[in-house]
Amino acid sequence: MAVKPDTIGARIRYWRMRRGGMTQAVLAGLAGVTQSYVSQVESGRKTIDRRSTLVALAAALQVTVADLLGQGTESGDPARESAAECVPAIWSALIEIEDGERRPSTYTKDRLAAEIARTDRLRTSCNYPAMARMLPSLLLGAAAVGGIVLVQATYQASTCLRNLGYRHLALNAARLAVSVAEDSADSAWIGAARFAYAQSLPIESAPLASRAADRSLAELQADAADERVRQVLGQLHLTAALTSAVSGRLDVTRDHLAEAAREAATLGDPTDGAGFNGCGFGPTNVQLWEMSIAAEQGESGRVIELSRTVRPQVLTASIRQQSYWLDVGRALADGGRRDAEALAAFVQAERAAPVPFAINPLARDAVVTLAQRAQRRAIPDELRLLAGRIGINLAA
């Protein structure tokens, strides 16, 4: 069986060799894991399920988490490559806006509103390549108007760039969104922009993301009478909970989860499945984040237990449904005894949001791991088809 070598495990081995032939035992000691674990990850027999482990391995190898994930490099995925062609123009537009330059608008007010609504629909369906093609002209058109319109456009840019793997540019767009939102004095959009900022920070900056969320929570609490603000506050609690878990501050994680659950219980799930700015905040979203936090803590059984009561389909955003199935699949794959069920979950995740699944390094590695474990048996046709759809070649 031949698999594409560009996996997280292969990159770990590459950087280990670049560090003077560092042994697996030395890397394991520096990262706080076992030598057996490093060996299984490098060989593709095991995936990395915890962000904190990625951070520890990257620090031990003196590289970034993005280096280990292969972000910023071409994946071979046609959708990502088509989007990559638009990234230089998006970057140029962001620089121009940040420098204060404003071109005469080529958009009417109605057309601008329609284009922003269109990017919102594309974000909901996770069609990030189509979003990327729209963003250069949309950003410049929104800049000519300014205000909340520009906040919306830069928020969309940040989300799109982050999901395509351009986290550094997503951070630039989020900072711009925060600056414009603060000038507008609209608390809900200030909170949304700050949420985008926290989401765009690299995994290594989890403590900073948690502190940023805490500051925003404190500053926006006075405007919680606005239901939009309450939804944003809930999302900020969830961000703070996950980033605190990555940082090993589990008591803080529990506090933020409890606050998010309390807020969600009073709001309920959004009737349109989206809520303010498509954040989808409510009890279902809290449960989805709780599953991700349980995965971060290495509690696969807890992920599966939580999944039994979650109905992700009540939310319109495809990324929420993908998150659910991806967490379920990785939990089922843990230990290697339920690989057929894990494969079924991964197929559901890919169907929910094909583009982000295909370019998600953790999803790709999960599929490779299933293939590695199946190599002594006949590889199931469904696994071969899924691998092919995300650019992984499994030879017969």
Secondary structure as GFF3:
##gff-version 3
##sequence-region A 1 396
A	DSSP	alpha_helix	8	18	.	.	.	ID=ss1
A	DSSP	alpha_helix	24	31	.	.	.	ID=ss2
A	DSSP	alpha_helix	35	43	.	.	.	ID=ss3
A	DSSP	alpha_helix	51	61	.	.	.	ID=ss4
A	DSSP	alpha_helix	65	69	.	.	.	ID=ss5
A	DSSP	alpha_helix	78	84	.	.	.	ID=ss6
A	DSSP	alpha_helix	87	98	.	.	.	ID=ss7
A	DSSP	alpha_helix	109	124	.	.	.	ID=ss8
A	DSSP	alpha_helix	128	145	.	.	.	ID=ss9
A	DSSP	alpha_helix	147	163	.	.	.	ID=ss10
A	DSSP	alpha_helix	167	184	.	.	.	ID=ss11
A	DSSP	alpha_helix	187	200	.	.	.	ID=ss12
A	DSSP	three_ten_helix	203	205	.	.	.	ID=ss13
A	DSSP	alpha_helix	206	220	.	.	.	ID=ss14
A	DSSP	three_ten_helix	221	223	.	.	.	ID=ss15
A	DSSP	alpha_helix	227	246	.	.	.	ID=ss16
A	DSSP	alpha_helix	250	267	.	.	.	ID=ss17
A	DSSP	three_ten_helix	276	278	.	.	.	ID=ss18
A	DSSP	alpha_helix	283	296	.	.	.	ID=ss19
A	DSSP	alpha_helix	300	307	.	.	.	ID=ss20
A	DSSP	three_ten_helix	312	314	.	.	.	ID=ss21
A	DSSP	alpha_helix	318	333	.	.	.	ID=ss22
A	DSSP	alpha_helix	339	352	.	.	.	ID=ss23
A	DSSP	alpha_helix	354	359	.	.	.	ID=ss24
A	DSSP	alpha_helix	361	373	.	.	.	ID=ss25
A	DSSP	alpha_helix	381	389	.	.	.	ID=ss26
###
